[in-house]
Amino acid sequence: MRSVYLAGFDVFLPDAEAHGGRLKALCAAHGFEGLFPLDNQAPRELSGPALAQWIYRENVALIRRADMVMANLNPFRGAEPDSGTAFEVGYAIACGKPVWGYTRQAGSLIDQVAVGAAADDGASRMVDAQGYTVEDFGLSLNLMLACSARIVHGDAADCLARMAEAS
């Protein structure tokens, strides 16, 4: 059975362990073993930076152990995916692991965050509320995620179904 590291901000849910169990059950229903970051129990004596380092090491070890990664790339605390999840995607890609991501955001970044146009030296560009250029490649995520992972527009079950079809 191929193993899947379940990356995402789901670890911050109030019922994170139960949610992880549901994700692992979905994985099993599609023929995968799910590896959820909270599967590892931190030593009780750790806190602060020592606990953060322990979590980092354990999650990286789970990614290395996994055959592939499935990442929740829905917006988290703003318009973009969780930064920790983005790191995990990049790390998995660097390790040569196949990465699948899912998001309910099907529109382009322009559709999602652009608030207007700006003109510089005759060139027009779309900008966000802070005046930063919004990339216009017709992708629903930043190109570094959209071009490195297989993106499924839907939820975890939709993504796992596509992963199973591709296996």
C-alpha positions, 0 to 999 in steps of 0.5 A: 500500500502506497503511503501519503503524507497529508499536508495542510492546515488541518492540524489547526482544526479544533478536532484535528485528530478526529479530522486526521482520522477521517482523512486516513480513512479516506486514504484507506478507502482509495488504497493508500496509507495516510500519514497525518502529522499528528500521528506523532505524539510530542514528548510532554516535557517539550515546549516553545522552540524545542517543541517546534524543532521536534515537530519540524523534524518529525514532519520532515521524517514523515514526508521522507517516509511517504511515497507521495504527498497530498496537500490542502492548498485552500486559503488559510488566514488570507488569500494564500495557502498555509506557509507551512504546507507550502514548505512541505510541498516544496520539500517533497518536490525536492525529495522527488516525491509526487505531490497532489494538491487540492483547493476549492478555489477554481478561479485564477489569481486575478479573479481571486485577489485583484482589485484593480489595474495599475499602469507603469511606463505604459504597461498595465498590470493587475494589482491587489489591495496593497498595490502588488502585481497579481500574477496572470497565468490563469492559474488558481495558485501561485505558479510555484505550487501550480506547476510543481504539484498536480492540482485538483479543484475540489476536496480531499476525497476528490483529490484521493480519487484522482490519485487512485485513478493515476496509480 
